[in-house]
Amino acid sequence: MVLELPQRWGKRSEFEGGKVKINCRTVPVAERFFTSSTSLTLRHAAWYPSESEEPHIVLLTSDNCIRFYNLKRPQTPVKVFCLTQSEEESILPTTRSYTASLGETAIAFDFGPVGLAPGQRFKEEVQVHPLYILYENGETFLMYISLTHISTGSIGKLLGPLPMHPAAEDNYGYDACAVLCLPCVPNILIIATESGMLYHCVVLEGDEEEEQTSSECWDPRLETVPSLYVFECVELELALKLAAGDEDDEPSQLDFSCPIRLHKDPLCPTRYHCTHTAGVHSVGLTWVSKLERFLSSGEEDRDGLQELAADQKCIVEHILCTKPLPCRYPAPIQGFWIISDLSLGAAMICITDSFECIIRPLLSTTRPTSPPLLISKAETDFMASPLRNFTDNSFEQHIGNILRRSLREMAERLADKYEEAKEKQEDIMSRYEKCNVLTAVFLPCSSVCFLCIKWVGVKRSGCYPLYKCKLLL
């Protein structure tokens, strides 16, 4: 069953604007399939890690099959992959065979980061997701998944089991229960057992001359065979162990075992969390950066991985304990998630079997690596930029250069305005001088004309004033 929450809006970004009661949509997945096959049980469920395609959910059932369902058509599987190798079991997959009693059935799976399909013969590059499948007997198989391409060649074919180094007689336990792939380069695989053991394995390319016990299961077009190098082993303390007492107390000191679930940390790729009946453990892999430097150096000695593991161990933190003593009743964790809030910081939300919600802050022992600064890189590592010139001068010099540049630009603008005003002034002065010249030339002529007009008027009247006669003389 898939629950779809409504949208958020409003001032506080609440569901449906802050309503007290909201309506959620539920989508039943494979309802008819499980109703008609009552003997089948669900082993594991996860989302298909694809952001471009429509949401798909992946189901692993007890008939040793993996089915992909699209939420738009939740009753019909898009693809079905059978994980059974023998021909007899593939004919009748619903019947329980002898391989299931021996632990040769899939119990859990996890997807790795997307990459190119190995040994492909397609015209275009095919993006696939590696699917790591864990069996109850501790063996790990590999399958490359692509929902957009046809399952040909290495795509959609079960490969394995993956060889583990160094080899162990008990195959690192026969009670495997969970697997997790961290998004690191190379991929880091965590295998958990019910006894509380965690195996940190590095997925590396195997040697070409290495003998494979099940070479017929591999595709011959694959260039190399991936192998699991067990980097370190961690034992979780699921319950507190009391000091040795009387012989009557021996039954209470038996080792406590329970299924373990593994969860990725969305805030730190080198950290993961384990939930179980006894509480929550947080594990931080502090040696990932050293491992990347070791592999980038090009050393071919794979045995040197064990030397790196001896130098620096992982950090295990028991964040929440729900079973402090073996005699106490357990309170298993039913729900778990990591959040990042401004007020709470990095915290985890746990829901117990009694529907109690517990919030605990995550310890800051393991932090994600910070990106390197541009100044710390070599000059040949990145392209030259004008901003790099600022690193040679101090901040005061940089501000002074900005002020001087602004003053120079202001002075240039004022100079341009002064030139325009000067040109206008020269134009006005030249026009004024021309007016003065014209006035000096035409003003006497206008005076003589005025006197002549005056004399004609007097002559007609017969009267000659004295001042006029003087002027005429």
Buried (B, 14 or more C-beta within 10 A) or exposed (E): EBEEEEEEEEEEEEBBBEEEEEEEEEBEBBEEBBEEBEEBEEBBBBEBBBEEEEBBBBBBBBBBBBBBBBEEEBEEBEBEBEBBBEEEBEEEBEEEBEBBEEBBBBBBBBBBBBBEBBBBEEEEEBBBBBBBBBBBBBBBBBBBBBBEBEBEBBBBBBBBBBBBBEEEEEEBBBBBBBBBBBBBEBBBBBBBBBBBBBBBBBBBEBEEEEEBEBEEBBBEEBEEBBBBBBBBBBEBEBBBEEEEEEEEEEEEEEEBBBBBBBBBBEBBBBBBBBBBBBBBBBBBBBBBEEBEEBBEEEEEEBEEBBEBBEEBEBBBBBBBBBBEEBEEEBBBBBEBEBBEEEEBEBBBBBBBEEEEEBEBEBEEEBEEEEEEEEEEEEEEEEEEEEEEEEEEEEEEEEEEEEEEEEEEEEEEEEEEEEEEEEEEEEEEEEEEEEEEEEEEEEEEEEEEEEEEEBBEEBEEEEEEEEEBEEEEE
